[in-house]
Amino acid sequence: MSNQFSRRDALHLGLLGAAGLWVGDGLQLRSWAAAPAAKRTGKAKSVIQIWMWGGPCHIDTFDPKPEAGNDYCGPLNKPIETNVSGIRIGELLPLLAKQADKYSIIRGMTHNNNAHETASYMVQTGRNSGGHIVYPSTGAVVSLFKGYDAGYKDLIPPYIVLTEPQGRFSEAGFLGNRYKPFATGGDPAQSRFLVEGIVAADMTAEKQIARRELLRQLDTFGKNLPGDSSMNALTKSQDQAYELILGDGAKVFDLDQEKKETRDRYGRNKFGQSCLVARRLVERGVPYITINYPGWDTHKDHFTIMRRKLPEMDAGIASLLQDLSERGLLDSTIIWWGGEFGRTPKVMWEAPWNGGRGHWGKAFCSMVAGGGFKGGQVIGATDAHGEEVKTRPVYPRDLIGSIYQQMGIDPAAKMPHPEGLDVRVSPTVAEEVPTGGLLKELV
């Protein structure tokens, strides 16, 4: 018998994390319990992380440098004013320019690492790369402290990725499979969002109900062991899994419930519709949602790609900010935008790059909104060419630690390590992780 076991198999067998269980190696069930920590309250209840997979260019987005000239700006040399006096952003982000009062820009991000895998690890965990401990991502830590172990009850898993895992590192780290994200797969811009394990292309609700009834009729073990606690637990898990597939759980992914005008406003593309799904998941109470947004590793033909992708990004995020604000959810929802690093400020005009940008970890930017973070602010600054951080450096641990603070997660809380090591939520002094300090300016 093969040990390969998909999420769809887990759902159909009722072994979803909704039952407080997760599938580990093969069919072995594992469960961790977070160590007790001091009770902390935070303003934020959910995080939507917009992961700019590949590394977005800071100069073309939230840190424009028009005075640097063509070798740095290329054709995107006309930044636009926002609705906050003194803040300019890239010319291809006009919708976000109208909402700058809702978000703040961190222009001093830095870690000086130019490799995708290790830079992703640093930005997602707030830890140095290369150590003997594989730390969990921010989403996994939030899932630990705000998920099932903390009383989260919903059948929708507490950590969702739209739509594919990043694959750069193990998001759960030493926490294990129970805290891995549920990656939906599929494309929400299609006529039917085929969420893996929940919505199948060839399976209607009627067929699912018929299959469930057939399984019940064939359940000889359950009939012969009516008082067995293990069989009762499995039956309960199966019922919960089918409720997720056929009940209200599946409806959160059904974008046909939204108005046509709303879907159009977000953009009829994978990213825009993912932003809309993220809003619906926040309304459902899901603590952590990551939108993995690929296509930003622009070594070649950078400006051609930017003219296509930046308007797409602009519409999706601006609509998300608008909707969360109008629904009274922005105060309790953090939006975190950024990637593993920035792009080389100086454009590579020569062949074969033809106007491309390479990796740049010395200086890049992030954006945060909601969840108690102030809007309309700029933190830190780069030099005239966007090559070095000039004032207020912000390291990944500073941003992540500030997010934990807003979520009410104690930075000194202990995390369960399989070997019993004393590991804390935020790096200790002994770990020698660089820091510029938490974002006190924004809270």
C-alpha positions as CSV (number, residue, x, y, z in Angstrom):
1,M,0.0,0.0,0.0
2,S,1.4,3.4,-0.9
3,N,2.1,5.9,1.8
4,Q,1.2,8.8,-0.5
5,F,-1.9,10.4,1.1
6,S,-3.4,13.6,-0.4
7,R,-5.5,16.3,1.2
8,R,-8.5,15.0,-0.7
9,D,-8.0,11.6,0.8
10,A,-7.8,13.1,4.2
11,L,-11.0,15.1,3.7
12,H,-12.9,12.1,2.4
13,L,-11.7,9.9,5.3
14,G,-12.6,12.7,7.7
15,L,-9.1,13.2,9.0
16,L,-9.0,16.9,8.5
17,G,-7.5,19.3,11.1
18,A,-11.1,20.4,11.8
19,A,-11.3,17.3,14.0
20,G,-8.2,18.4,15.9
21,L,-6.1,15.9,13.9
22,W,-3.7,16.0,11.0
23,V,-2.1,13.3,8.8
24,G,1.6,12.9,9.4
25,D,3.9,10.4,7.8
26,G,1.8,7.7,6.1
27,L,-1.4,7.3,8.2
28,Q,0.1,8.1,11.6
29,L,-1.9,10.8,13.4
30,R,0.0,13.4,15.3
31,S,-1.1,16.2,17.6
32,W,0.8,19.0,19.3
33,A,-0.3,21.2,22.1
34,A,1.0,24.7,22.5
35,A,2.7,25.5,25.9
36,P,0.6,27.7,28.1
37,A,1.5,31.4,27.5
38,A,0.4,34.6,29.2
39,K,-2.9,35.8,27.9
40,R,-2.5,38.8,25.5
41,T,-5.1,40.6,23.6
42,G,-4.4,42.1,20.2
43,K,-6.4,44.4,17.9
44,A,-6.0,42.0,15.0
45,K,-7.9,38.7,14.5
46,S,-6.7,37.8,11.0
47,V,-3.8,38.3,8.7
48,I,-3.9,38.4,4.9
49,Q,-0.3,38.0,3.6
50,I,0.2,39.0,0.0
51,W,3.4,37.2,-0.9
52,M,5.0,38.8,-3.9
53,W,6.7,35.6,-5.0
54,G,10.0,36.2,-6.7
55,G,10.6,39.7,-5.2
56,P,8.9,42.9,-6.4
57,C,10.8,46.0,-7.4
58,H,10.6,48.7,-4.7
59,I,11.4,51.5,-7.2
60,D,8.4,50.6,-9.4
61,T,6.0,50.2,-6.5
62,F,6.2,52.0,-3.2
63,D,9.7,53.7,-3.3
64,P,9.9,55.5,-6.6
65,K,13.1,57.4,-7.5
66,P,12.3,59.6,-10.6
67,E,15.3,61.8,-10.1
68,A,17.6,58.8,-10.4
69,G,17.2,58.8,-14.2
70,N,16.6,56.3,-16.9
71,D,19.2,53.7,-15.7
72,Y,17.2,53.3,-12.6
73,C,13.6,54.1,-13.4
74,G,13.4,53.2,-17.1
75,P,10.1,54.3,-18.6
76,L,8.3,54.2,-15.2
77,N,9.5,57.6,-14.2
78,K,6.3,59.5,-13.3
79,P,5.3,58.6,-9.8
80,I,1.9,59.8,-8.6
81,E,0.7,61.6,-5.6
82,T,-1.5,59.8,-3.1
83,N,-4.3,61.0,-0.9
84,V,-1.7,61.5,1.8
85,S,0.4,64.7,1.3
86,G,4.0,63.9,0.7
87,I,3.6,60.3,-0.2
88,R,4.2,59.2,-3.9
89,I,4.0,55.7,-5.3
90,G,4.5,54.1,-8.7
91,E,2.5,55.4,-11.6
92,L,0.8,52.1,-12.3
93,L,-0.9,52.1,-8.9
94,P,-3.6,54.8,-9.2
95,L,-6.2,52.9,-7.2
96,L,-3.8,52.3,-4.3
97,A,-2.8,56.0,-4.5
98,K,-6.4,56.9,-3.5
99,Q,-6.2,54.8,-0.4
100,A,-2.8,55.6,1.1
101,D,-4.4,56.8,4.3
102,K,-5.3,53.1,5.0
103,Y,-1.8,51.6,4.7
104,S,1.8,52.4,5.6
105,I,4.9,51.8,3.6
106,I,8.1,50.4,5.1
107,R,10.9,51.6,2.8
108,G,13.8,50.5,5.0
109,M,13.4,46.7,4.7
110,T,16.8,44.9,4.5
111,H,18.5,41.6,5.2
112,N,21.3,41.6,2.5
113,N,20.4,38.1,1.1
114,N,20.0,37.6,-2.6
115,A,19.0,34.0,-2.8
116,H,15.3,33.1,-3.2
117,E,15.2,30.1,-0.8
118,T,17.2,31.6,2.1
119,A,15.7,35.1,1.7
120,S,12.2,33.6,1.7
121,Y,13.0,31.7,4.8
122,M,14.3,34.9,6.5
123,V,11.3,37.0,5.5
124,Q,8.7,34.4,6.4
125,T,10.2,33.3,9.7
126,G,12.2,36.3,11.0
127,R,15.1,34.0,11.6
128,N,18.6,33.6,10.2
129,S,19.0,30.9,7.6
130,G,21.4,28.0,7.8
131,G,20.8,27.0,11.4
132,H,20.1,23.4,12.7
133,I,16.5,24.4,13.6
134,V,14.0,24.8,10.9
135,Y,11.6,27.4,12.2
136,P,7.9,27.7,11.3
137,S,6.6,30.5,9.1
138,T,4.5,33.3,10.5
139,G,1.3,31.6,9.3
140,A,2.2,28.4,11.1
141,V,2.9,30.3,14.3
142,V,-0.4,32.1,14.1
143,S,-2.1,28.8,13.4
144,L,-0.4,27.4,16.6
145,F,-1.6,30.2,18.9
146,K,-4.8,31.2,17.2
147,G,-6.0,27.9,15.6
148,Y,-7.4,24.7,17.0
149,D,-5.2,24.7,20.1
150,A,-6.5,28.1,21.0
151,G,-10.2,27.2,20.6
152,Y,-10.7,27.9,16.9
153,K,-13.8,25.8,16.0
154,D,-14.4,26.3,12.3
155,L,-14.2,23.5,9.8
156,I,-12.2,25.8,7.5
157,P,-8.5,25.2,8.5
158,P,-7.0,28.2,10.3
159,Y,-4.1,28.6,7.8
160,I,-5.1,28.9,4.2
161,V,-2.9,29.4,1.1
162,L,-4.4,30.7,-2.1
163,T,-3.7,28.9,-4.3
164,E,-0.4,27.0,-4.2
165,P,2.3,26.4,-1.6
166,Q,5.4,28.5,-2.1
167,G,7.7,25.5,-2.0
168,R,10.7,27.5,-1.1
169,F,10.8,26.0,2.4
170,S,8.7,24.0,4.9
171,E,6.1,26.5,6.1
172,A,5.4,24.5,9.3
173,G,9.1,23.9,10.2
174,F,9.6,21.9,13.4
175,L,5.9,22.3,14.3
176,G,5.0,19.5,11.8
177,N,2.2,18.8,9.5
178,R,-0.6,19.8,11.8
179,Y,0.4,23.4,11.2
180,K,1.0,23.3,7.5
181,P,-1.3,25.5,5.5
182,F,-4.2,24.1,3.5
183,A,-3.4,25.0,-0.1
184,T,-6.6,25.3,-2.1
185,G,-5.1,24.7,-5.6
186,G,-7.4,25.7,-8.4
187,D,-8.1,29.1,-9.9
188,P,-10.8,31.3,-8.4
189,A,-11.1,33.3,-11.6
190,Q,-12.4,30.2,-13.4
191,S,-16.2,29.6,-13.7
192,R,-15.9,27.1,-10.8
193,F,-13.2,27.4,-8.2
194,L,-12.0,23.8,-7.8
195,V,-10.7,23.8,-4.3
196,E,-8.7,20.6,-3.7
197,G,-10.5,18.2,-1.5
198,I,-13.6,20.3,-1.3
199,V,-14.8,21.0,-4.9
200,A,-14.1,18.5,-7.7
201,A,-14.6,19.1,-11.4
202,D,-16.4,15.9,-12.0
203,M,-18.3,15.7,-8.7
204,T,-21.6,17.4,-8.0
205,A,-23.1,17.8,-4.6
206,E,-25.7,15.2,-5.5
207,K,-23.0,12.7,-6.3
208,Q,-21.1,13.5,-3.1
209,I,-24.3,12.9,-1.0
210,A,-24.9,9.5,-2.8
211,R,-21.3,8.5,-2.2
212,R,-21.6,9.4,1.5
213,E,-24.8,7.3,1.8
214,L,-23.0,4.3,0.1
215,L,-20.1,4.6,2.5
216,R,-22.6,4.5,5.4
217,Q,-24.2,1.4,4.0
218,L,-20.8,-0.3,3.6
219,D,-19.6,0.7,7.1
220,T,-19.6,-2.8,8.7
221,F,-17.0,-1.9,11.3
222,G,-19.1,0.9,12.6
223,K,-22.2,-1.3,12.8
224,N,-20.4,-4.1,14.5
225,L,-18.6,-1.8,17.0
226,P,-21.3,0.7,18.0
227,G,-19.7,1.6,21.3
228,D,-16.1,1.7,20.2
229,S,-14.6,5.2,21.0
230,S,-12.2,5.1,18.1
231,M,-14.9,4.3,15.5
232,N,-17.2,7.0,17.0
233,A,-14.4,9.5,16.7
234,L,-13.8,8.5,13.0
235,T,-17.5,8.7,12.3
236,K,-17.6,12.2,13.8
237,S,-14.6,13.2,11.7
238,Q,-16.2,11.9,8.6
239,D,-19.3,13.9,9.3
240,Q,-17.3,17.0,9.8
241,A,-15.4,16.5,6.6
242,Y,-18.6,16.1,4.6
243,E,-20.0,19.2,6.3
244,L,-17.0,21.0,4.9
245,I,-17.5,19.6,1.5
246,L,-21.2,19.9,1.2
247,G,-22.2,22.5,3.9
248,D,-21.4,26.1,4.7
249,G,-17.7,25.4,4.5
250,A,-17.7,25.1,0.7
251,K,-19.8,28.2,0.3
252,V,-17.0,30.5,1.4
253,F,-15.2,29.5,-1.9
254,D,-18.2,30.0,-4.1
255,L,-17.7,33.4,-5.7
256,D,-20.9,33.2,-7.6
257,Q,-22.5,34.4,-4.4
258,E,-20.8,37.8,-5.0
259,K,-22.2,40.5,-7.3
260,K,-20.8,40.7,-10.8
261,E,-19.7,44.3,-10.2
262,T,-17.7,43.2,-7.1
263,R,-15.9,40.5,-9.0
264,D,-15.2,42.9,-11.9
265,R,-13.8,45.5,-9.5
266,Y,-11.3,43.0,-8.0
267,G,-10.2,42.0,-11.5
268,R,-11.2,38.8,-13.4
269,N,-7.8,37.2,-12.9
270,K,-6.3,34.7,-10.4
271,F,-4.8,37.3,-8.1
272,G,-7.8,39.6,-8.0
273,Q,-10.3,36.8,-7.3
274,S,-7.9,35.4,-4.7
275,C,-8.1,38.7,-2.9
276,L,-11.9,38.4,-2.9
277,V,-11.7,34.8,-1.5
278,A,-9.4,36.2,1.2
279,R,-11.9,38.7,2.2
280,R,-14.6,36.0,2.5
281,L,-12.3,33.9,4.6
282,V,-11.7,36.8,6.9
283,E,-15.4,37.2,7.2
284,R,-15.5,33.6,8.2
285,G,-13.0,34.2,10.9
286,V,-9.9,32.4,9.4
287,P,-6.8,33.6,11.3
288,Y,-4.2,33.5,8.5
289,I,-4.5,33.6,4.8
290,T,-1.6,33.8,2.3
291,I,-2.0,34.8,-1.3
292,N,1.0,33.4,-3.1
293,Y,1.3,35.8,-6.1
294,P,4.0,34.5,-8.5
295,G,5.6,36.3,-11.5
296,W,7.8,38.9,-9.8
297,D,11.3,37.4,-10.6
298,T,11.7,39.7,-13.5
299,H,15.3,39.1,-14.8
300,K,14.2,39.8,-18.3
301,D,11.7,42.3,-19.9
302,H,10.9,43.7,-16.5
303,F,8.9,46.7,-17.7
304,T,6.8,44.8,-20.1
305,I,5.8,42.5,-17.2
306,M,5.2,45.4,-14.9
307,R,2.7,47.1,-17.3
308,R,0.7,43.9,-17.1
309,K,1.0,42.8,-13.5
310,L,1.0,46.1,-11.5
311,P,-2.5,47.2,-12.7
312,E,-3.7,43.7,-11.7
313,M,-2.1,44.0,-8.3
314,D,-3.5,47.6,-7.9
315,A,-7.1,46.5,-8.5
316,G,-7.0,43.5,-6.3
317,I,-5.4,45.1,-3.2
318,A,-7.3,48.4,-3.5
319,S,-10.6,46.5,-3.7
320,L,-9.6,44.4,-0.7
321,L,-8.7,47.5,1.4
322,Q,-12.0,49.2,0.3
323,D,-14.2,46.2,1.1
324,L,-12.6,45.5,4.5
325,S,-12.9,49.1,5.5
326,E,-16.5,49.4,4.4
327,R,-17.4,46.2,6.2
328,G,-15.7,47.3,9.5
329,L,-13.1,44.5,9.2
330,L,-9.9,46.5,8.5
331,D,-9.3,47.4,12.1
332,S,-9.2,43.7,12.9
333,T,-7.4,42.4,9.8
334,I,-3.7,42.9,9.0
335,I,-2.7,43.1,5.3
336,W,1.0,42.4,4.8
337,W,2.4,43.0,1.3
338,G,5.9,42.1,0.3
339,G,8.3,39.5,-1.1
340,E,11.7,37.9,-0.3
341,F,13.7,40.9,-1.5
342,G,13.6,43.8,-4.0
343,R,15.1,44.1,-7.4
344,T,18.4,45.7,-8.5
345,P,17.8,49.4,-8.6
346,K,20.0,49.8,-11.7
347,V,18.3,48.3,-14.8
348,M,20.1,45.6,-16.7
349,W,19.6,47.0,-20.2
350,E,22.1,44.7,-21.9
351,A,21.3,41.4,-23.6
352,P,20.1,38.9,-22.7
353,W,18.2,40.8,-19.9
354,N,16.7,43.5,-22.2
355,G,15.7,45.8,-19.4
356,G,15.6,43.3,-16.5
357,R,16.2,43.6,-12.8
358,G,18.1,41.1,-10.6
359,H,17.8,40.2,-6.9
360,W,18.4,42.9,-4.3
361,G,18.3,42.2,-0.5
362,K,20.1,45.3,0.6
363,A,17.0,47.5,0.4
364,F,13.4,46.7,-0.4
365,C,10.0,47.6,0.8
366,S,6.9,46.2,2.5
367,M,3.4,47.5,3.1
368,V,1.1,47.0,6.1
369,A,-2.5,48.0,6.7
370,G,-5.2,47.4,9.3
371,G,-5.1,45.4,12.5
372,G,-4.2,48.4,14.6
373,F,-1.4,49.6,12.3
374,K,-1.6,53.3,11.4
375,G,-2.2,54.3,7.9
376,G,-0.7,57.1,5.9
377,Q,2.9,56.7,7.2
378,V,6.3,56.0,5.6
379,I,8.9,54.2,7.8
380,G,12.6,54.4,6.8
381,A,14.2,55.6,3.6
382,T,16.7,54.5,0.9
383,D,19.3,56.5,-0.8
384,A,18.9,58.5,-4.0
385,H,19.2,55.4,-6.1
386,G,17.3,53.0,-3.9
387,E,20.4,50.9,-3.3
388,E,21.0,51.2,0.4
389,V,18.8,51.8,3.5
390,K,19.6,55.4,4.6
391,T,17.4,55.7,7.7
392,R,15.5,53.3,10.0
393,P,16.4,49.8,8.9
394,V,13.7,47.3,9.4
395,Y,14.6,43.6,9.5
396,P,12.2,40.7,8.9
397,R,12.0,39.9,12.6
398,D,10.9,43.5,13.3
399,L,8.0,43.4,11.0
400,I,6.9,39.8,12.0
401,G,7.3,40.6,15.7
402,S,5.1,43.7,15.2
403,I,2.4,41.5,13.5
404,Y,2.6,39.0,16.4
405,Q,2.2,41.9,18.8
406,Q,-1.0,43.1,17.0
407,M,-2.3,39.6,17.0
408,G,-1.8,39.3,20.8
409,I,0.9,36.6,20.5
410,D,3.5,36.8,23.3
411,P,6.9,37.0,21.7
412,A,8.4,35.1,24.7
413,A,5.9,32.3,24.4
414,K,7.4,28.8,24.1
415,M,6.7,26.7,21.0
416,P,6.5,22.9,21.2
417,H,9.6,21.4,19.7
418,P,9.7,17.6,19.0
419,E,13.1,17.3,20.8
420,G,12.0,19.4,23.7
421,L,14.3,22.4,22.8
422,D,13.5,25.8,24.4
423,V,12.3,27.7,21.3
424,R,10.5,31.0,21.6
425,V,8.1,32.8,19.2
426,S,10.6,35.7,18.6
427,P,14.4,35.4,18.4
428,T,16.3,35.6,21.7
429,V,19.4,37.7,22.1
430,A,21.5,34.5,21.9
431,E,20.3,33.9,18.3
432,E,22.0,37.1,17.1
433,V,19.3,37.9,14.6
434,P,19.7,41.6,13.5
435,T,17.0,44.0,14.5
436,G,16.1,47.7,14.1
437,G,13.3,47.4,16.7
438,L,9.5,46.8,16.5
439,L,7.4,49.2,14.4
440,K,6.4,51.4,17.4
441,E,5.9,54.2,14.9
442,L,2.9,52.4,13.5
443,V,1.0,51.2,16.6
